[in-house]
Amino acid sequence: MHFTHHLYRGQRVALLTQHGKEKVLAPVLELALGCRVELVTGYDTDLLGTFTRDIPRAGSQIEAVRQKARIGMQISGLPLGLASEGSFGPDPFAGMFPWNMELLIFIDDIRAIEVVGVAQGNAKSAHLLTASWAEAESFAHQTGFPEHHLVLRPDSEADPRIRKGIASWATLEAAFAWAREQSASGRVFLETDGRAHANPTRMENIRRAAEDLAKKLCSLCPACSTPGFWIVERVPGLRCTDCDAPTRETRAEVHGCLKCAHRETRERTDRQYADPRYCDYCNP
């Protein structure tokens, strides 16, 4: 995606982050849009919430990412802002595996629009409560340490005493000894660090969210040229390959504009028929 005559060519975009996200966001968006992503500092984004729960996030994920972008725009004085916010939880399919959802927002006060990029996938997110260094060492190997950093506490996940930024085996062993000594139960709570610079798996999802955002920003409304002309509705009814009955599978996608009322229905082109397992007649 390289649009040399895009609306954002040469425009400055404020990015508030203290966890190195500019390393994956700037290359994708600058190539696609021709803009200049400018790192904004001077505000501790951990005040908006931490993955280690010492500072809870106020509001929803989309509210948090919007607030982060707004702060960056206010500090920089720029009308264009960018921010990302992640969340961790169980996978949405079976609920058995750790999952990461990344939201990336682009706020354009010139055109009064917001465009959101999304990516999700398997996460490096796990925890362990143990008194055994051997178990802690095994856990570290399983979670991709030291590339994926760890966080330690005495006793439990709720203990306010915390060691972050653990990124070497020597530091991990020393932190484990400290936490076990501080612990009333002799046990240590270990967990993966969810911050972007400390979690390469999450950083890759942030990069993928940037690609999704870039595609949306490069899609202009045919009627008014507003960026973000994208899917607003999916129409079911793709016909079953066995019985030809309409199924719940998507037959067409409705694209809509963020500013004007223009809509376009685009028939699906990658598949002409649905698998019978999605057919209420063949598979009631």
ZITAMO-V200415 format. One record per pair of residues at least 24 apart in sequence whose C-alpha atoms are under 6 Angstrom apart, sorted by sequence separation. I is the first residue (numbers start at 0). J is the second residue. D is the distance in whole Angstrom. If there is no record, write none. Layout:
i: (I I)
j: (J J)
d: (D D)
This chain:
i: (8 9 10 11 12 13 14 15 81 98 230 231 7 8 9 10 12 14 80 97 153 229 8 80 152 229 5 7 79 97 228 79 154 228 1 2 153 1 78 0 154 240 246 154 155 239 240 153 238 239 152 153 237 238 152 220 237 239 151 151 150 150 149 149 150 149 148 148 147 147 130 15 130 129 130 13 129 13 128 128 127 127 126 126 125 125 12 13 14 124 12 13 14 118 118 118 117 116 116 116 50 18 19 18 23 24)
j: (32 33 34 35 36 37 38 39 105 122 254 255 32 33 34 35 37 39 105 122 178 254 34 106 178 255 32 34 106 124 255 107 182 256 30 31 182 31 108 31 186 272 278 187 188 272 273 187 272 273 187 188 272 273 188 256 273 275 188 189 189 190 190 191 192 192 192 197 197 198 185 71 186 186 187 71 187 72 187 188 188 189 189 190 190 191 79 80 81 191 80 81 82 204 207 208 208 208 211 212 193 195 196 196 206 209)
d: (6 6 5 5 5 5 5 5 5 5 4 6 6 4 5 6 6 6 6 5 5 5 5 5 6 6 6 5 6 6 6 5 5 5 6 6 5 4 5 5 5 5 5 5 5 6 6 5 5 5 6 6 6 6 5 6 6 6 6 5 6 5 6 5 6 5 5 5 6 5 6 5 4 5 6 6 5 6 6 4 6 5 5 4 6 6 5 5 5 6 5 6 6 6 6 5 5 5 5 4 6 6 6 5 5 6)
